[in-house]
Amino acid sequence: MNKKKFETKEEYLEYCKKYEILNIPSNYGSQYTYINEGIKRDTYFGERYISYEPKSYPCIMIWEDNGASINGVFVYESDFNNN
């Protein structure tokens, strides 16, 4: 399990590009990324793209790489409020 805290959208996008936490379509060996508790918003980098972005910052992304897919969740400060 991997964990990373993000303070800004730019930091999140750069991290995902650098570590290929992306959807990577291919005829063979495609990789898809599903991050729950985010906003569905496709951001393209050529044929590769990020499907989910955090609702707000700062946040923590927790994920696992399962080979053909990366699955995870965003965790926010508000998740720890007692309201």
N, CA, C and O of each residue as an XYZ file, in Angstrom:
332
protein
N       0.840     -1.164      0.000
C       0.000      0.000      0.000
C       0.897      1.243      0.000
O       1.874      1.320      0.744
N       0.544      2.205     -0.845
C       1.299      3.441     -0.971
C       0.469      4.596     -0.447
O      -0.756      4.584     -0.563
N       1.132      5.605      0.134
C       0.453      6.781      0.660
C       1.233      8.026      0.270
O       2.463      8.033      0.269
N       0.486      9.091     -0.065
C       1.138     10.360     -0.409
C       0.188     11.508     -0.087
O      -0.994     11.461     -0.427
N       0.711     12.529      0.567
C      -0.065     13.727      0.867
C       0.169     14.757     -0.232
O       1.297     14.957     -0.684
N      -0.908     15.402     -0.653
C      -0.840     16.447     -1.676
C      -1.388     17.743     -1.129
O      -2.457     17.770     -0.519
N      -0.651     18.821     -1.349
C      -1.071     20.151     -0.916
C      -1.760     20.931     -2.036
O      -2.589     21.799     -1.764
N      -1.417     20.623     -3.313
C      -1.958     21.377     -4.446
C      -2.295     20.446     -5.612
O      -1.811     19.316     -5.685
N      -3.126     20.942     -6.511
C      -3.480     20.192     -7.716
C      -2.242     19.940     -8.574
O      -2.064     18.843     -9.103
N      -1.392     20.950     -8.712
C      -0.175     20.813     -9.524
C       0.716     19.702     -8.990
O       1.255     18.904     -9.757
N       0.868     19.656     -7.668
C       1.680     18.611     -7.043
C       1.087     17.233     -7.340
O       1.819     16.295     -7.654
N      -0.227     17.114     -7.241
C      -0.908     15.848     -7.520
C      -0.687     15.403     -8.968
O      -0.306     14.257     -9.209
N      -0.923     16.296     -9.932
C      -0.776     15.945    -11.346
C       0.656     15.543    -11.685
O       0.876     14.561    -12.394
N       1.628     16.299    -11.181
C       3.034     15.973    -11.454
C       3.418     14.619    -10.863
O       4.140     13.849    -11.496
N       2.948     14.330     -9.676
C       3.247     13.054     -9.034
C       2.668     11.893     -9.836
O       3.340     10.888    -10.069
N       1.414     12.045    -10.255
C       0.767     10.979    -11.038
C       1.488     10.736    -12.356
O       1.648      9.590    -12.774
N       1.923     11.809    -13.013
C       2.684     11.640    -14.260
C       4.009     10.950    -13.994
O       4.372     10.008    -14.698
N       4.731     11.409    -12.988
C       6.061     10.870    -12.693
C       6.021      9.383    -12.354
O       6.872      8.617    -12.806
N       5.029      8.973    -11.555
C       4.958      7.588    -11.098
C       3.924      6.760    -11.863
O       3.588      5.646    -11.461
N       3.424      7.320    -12.970
C       2.487      6.644    -13.869
C       1.268      6.086    -13.138
O       0.880      4.935    -13.340
N       0.682      6.905    -12.301
C      -0.591      6.570    -11.659
C      -1.661      7.117    -12.596
O      -2.344      8.094    -12.289
N      -1.786      6.461    -13.749
C      -2.555      6.951    -14.879
C      -3.362      5.825    -15.506
O      -3.151      4.649    -15.212
N      -4.279      6.206    -16.365
C      -4.891      5.256    -17.281
C      -3.991      5.219    -18.506
O      -3.705      6.254    -19.107
N      -3.550      4.035    -18.868
C      -2.644      3.877    -20.001
C      -3.279      2.859    -20.946
O      -3.051      1.657    -20.811
N      -4.080      3.343    -21.910
C      -4.720      2.410    -22.847
C      -3.698      1.807    -23.803
O      -2.725      2.455    -24.190
N      -3.939      0.557    -24.172
C      -3.037     -0.153    -25.070
C      -3.796     -1.331    -25.654
O      -4.774     -1.796    -25.068
N      -3.354     -1.812    -26.800
C      -3.960     -3.020    -27.343
C      -3.709     -4.216    -26.433
O      -4.542     -5.116    -26.328
N      -2.558     -4.214    -25.781
C      -2.198     -5.283    -24.850
C      -1.614     -4.640    -23.602
O      -0.797     -3.724    -23.695
N      -2.025     -5.110    -22.454
C      -1.429     -4.639    -21.210
C      -1.868     -3.266    -20.757
O      -1.065     -2.532    -20.182
N      -3.128     -2.884    -20.995
C      -3.626     -1.597    -20.534
C      -3.597     -1.515    -19.014
O      -3.698     -2.525    -18.318
N      -3.455     -0.289    -18.513
C      -3.510     -0.050    -17.070
C      -4.602      0.978    -16.798
O      -4.678      2.005    -17.472
N      -5.443      0.698    -15.812
C      -6.498      1.632    -15.445
C      -6.402      1.956    -13.968
O      -6.048      1.105    -13.152
N      -6.722      3.189    -13.637
C      -6.596      3.695    -12.277
C      -7.946      4.150    -11.760
O      -8.640      4.927    -12.415
N      -8.317      3.669    -10.589
C      -9.576      4.036     -9.950
C      -9.265      4.556     -8.551
O      -8.790      3.808     -7.697
N      -9.535      5.837     -8.317
C      -9.314      6.434     -7.004
C     -10.665      6.910     -6.477
O     -11.227      7.873     -6.998
N     -11.187      6.249     -5.458
C     -12.495      6.591     -4.890
C     -12.428      7.880     -4.077
O     -11.356      8.318     -3.660
N     -13.579      8.463     -3.868
C     -13.742      9.692     -3.090
C     -13.116     10.902     -3.773
O     -12.742     11.872     -3.114
N     -13.006     10.838     -5.087
C     -12.503     11.972     -5.863
C     -13.550     12.467     -6.836
O     -14.692     12.008     -6.830
N     -13.152     13.405     -7.667
C     -14.014     13.963     -8.701
C     -13.598     13.350    -10.032
O     -12.413     13.335    -10.363
N     -14.558     12.846    -10.794
C     -14.267     12.286    -12.119
C     -13.969     13.444    -13.063
O     -14.841     14.263    -13.352
N     -12.736     13.502    -13.535
C     -12.311     14.581    -14.414
C     -11.095     14.089    -15.193
O     -10.014     13.944    -14.622
N     -11.257     13.835    -16.475
C     -10.153     13.317    -17.284
C      -9.187     14.431    -17.656
O      -9.576     15.424    -18.271
N      -7.922     14.258    -17.279
C      -6.838     15.181    -17.628
C      -5.850     14.391    -18.471
O      -5.224     13.452    -17.979
N      -5.705     14.769    -19.751
C      -4.922     13.993    -20.709
C      -3.482     14.480    -20.820
O      -3.195     15.675    -20.753
N      -2.589     13.505    -20.993
C      -1.175     13.721    -21.286
C      -0.857     12.825    -22.474
O      -0.267     11.757    -22.312
N      -1.246     13.259    -23.661
C      -1.160     12.398    -24.836
C      -2.247     11.349    -24.735
O      -3.409     11.687    -24.513
N      -1.897     10.084    -24.894
C      -2.876      9.001    -24.777
C      -3.094      8.571    -23.332
O      -4.049      7.852    -23.036
N      -2.232      8.998    -22.445
C      -2.365      8.655    -21.027
C      -3.201      9.724    -20.344
O      -3.206     10.883    -20.761
N      -3.907      9.327    -19.291
C      -4.722     10.331    -18.613
C      -5.017      9.945    -17.172
O      -4.940      8.781    -16.781
N      -5.357     10.969    -16.399
C      -5.778     10.822    -15.015
C      -7.286     10.990    -14.998
O      -7.796     11.983    -15.516
N      -8.012     10.044    -14.415
C      -9.476     10.100    -14.400
C     -10.054     10.769    -13.160
O     -11.137     11.351    -13.224
N      -9.355     10.695    -12.040
C      -9.901     11.208    -10.792
C      -8.950     12.193    -10.154
O      -7.738     11.984    -10.122
N      -9.522     13.277     -9.643
C      -8.755     14.274     -8.907
C      -9.387     14.449     -7.537
O     -10.575     14.181     -7.360
N      -8.602     14.894     -6.574
C      -9.155     15.135     -5.243
C     -10.247     16.205     -5.267
O     -10.236     17.095     -6.118
N     -11.191     16.109     -4.322
C     -12.234     17.125     -4.181
C     -11.670     18.410     -3.603
O     -12.139     19.501     -3.926
N     -10.654     18.281     -2.742
C     -10.045     19.445     -2.095
C      -8.629     19.086     -1.655
O      -8.236     17.919     -1.636
N      -7.888     20.114     -1.307
C      -6.505     19.960     -0.828
C      -6.399     20.649      0.519
O      -7.106     21.630      0.754
N      -5.542     20.172      1.415
C      -4.686     19.001      1.293
C      -5.506     17.708      1.372
O      -6.626     17.686      1.882
N      -4.912     16.648      0.854
C      -5.530     15.329      0.931
C      -4.419     14.284      0.922
O      -3.259     14.575      0.630
N      -4.809     13.086      1.246
C      -3.892     11.950      1.196
C      -4.471     10.951      0.206
O      -5.661     10.637      0.249
N      -3.623     10.456     -0.680
C      -4.038      9.401     -1.597
C      -3.382      8.103     -1.130
O      -2.173      8.047     -0.906
N      -4.193      7.074     -0.989
C      -3.721      5.743     -0.601
C      -4.069      4.813     -1.754
O      -5.218      4.781     -2.194
N      -3.090      4.053     -2.252
C      -3.360      3.196     -3.404
C      -2.490      1.954     -3.423
O      -1.456      1.873     -2.761
N      -2.956      0.979     -4.215
C      -2.232     -0.262     -4.474
C      -2.151     -0.479     -5.972
O      -3.101     -0.194     -6.701
N      -1.036     -0.974     -6.421
C      -0.846     -1.339     -7.818
C      -1.087     -2.841     -7.937
O      -0.336     -3.651     -7.395
N      -2.154     -3.194     -8.658
C      -2.517     -4.608     -8.820
C      -2.154     -5.147    -10.200
O      -2.791     -6.081    -10.687
N      -1.160     -4.581    -10.819
C      -0.757     -5.035    -12.145
C      -1.484     -4.288    -13.237
O      -0.994     -3.274    -13.733
N      -2.658     -4.782    -13.621
C      -3.428     -4.144    -14.694
C      -4.259     -2.967    -14.196
O      -4.840     -2.236    -14.998
N      -4.321     -2.778    -12.875
C      -5.083     -1.648    -12.352
C      -4.435     -1.106    -11.087
O      -3.737     -1.814    -10.361
N      -4.689      0.162    -10.854
C      -4.291      0.817     -9.617
C      -5.577      1.236     -8.939
O      -6.398      1.935     -9.533
N      -5.760      0.813     -7.693
C      -6.973      1.128     -6.942
C      -6.606      1.884     -5.683
O      -5.621      1.569     -5.016
N      -7.416      2.892     -5.366
C      -7.110      3.670     -4.183
C      -8.264      4.514     -3.715
O      -9.398      4.371     -4.171
N      -7.944      5.406     -2.784
C      -8.934      6.293     -2.191
C      -8.251      7.592     -1.779
O      -7.079      7.599     -1.403
N      -9.000      8.694     -1.855
C      -8.544      9.972     -1.312
C      -9.102     10.103      0.094
O     -10.251      9.742      0.347
N      -8.293     10.617      1.005
C      -8.707     10.874      2.377
C      -8.499     12.363      2.633
O      -7.461     12.926      2.284
N      -9.512     13.001      3.254
C      -9.500     14.447      3.478
C      -9.538     14.759      4.968
O      -9.941     13.923      5.777
N      -9.113     15.971      5.324
C      -9.170     16.405      6.723
C     -10.583     16.274      7.286
O     -10.766     15.886      8.440
N     -11.573     16.598      6.465
C     -12.960     16.548      6.921
C     -13.395     15.124      7.292
O     -14.369     14.955      8.025
N     -12.695     14.105      6.801
C     -13.021     12.729      7.150
C     -12.791     12.452      8.649
O     -13.300     11.475      9.197
N     -12.017     13.331      9.290
C     -11.692     13.133     10.697
C     -12.450     14.061     11.635
O     -12.264     14.003     12.850
N     -13.310     14.923     11.076
C     -14.132     15.808     11.899
C     -15.247     15.007     12.545
O     -15.760     14.051     11.964
N     -15.613     15.403     13.744
C     -16.660     14.702     14.483
C     -18.044     15.279     14.220
O     -18.993     14.901     14.906
N     -18.193     16.167     13.268
C     -19.503     16.810     12.997
C     -20.422     15.890     12.267
O     -21.555     16.263     11.961
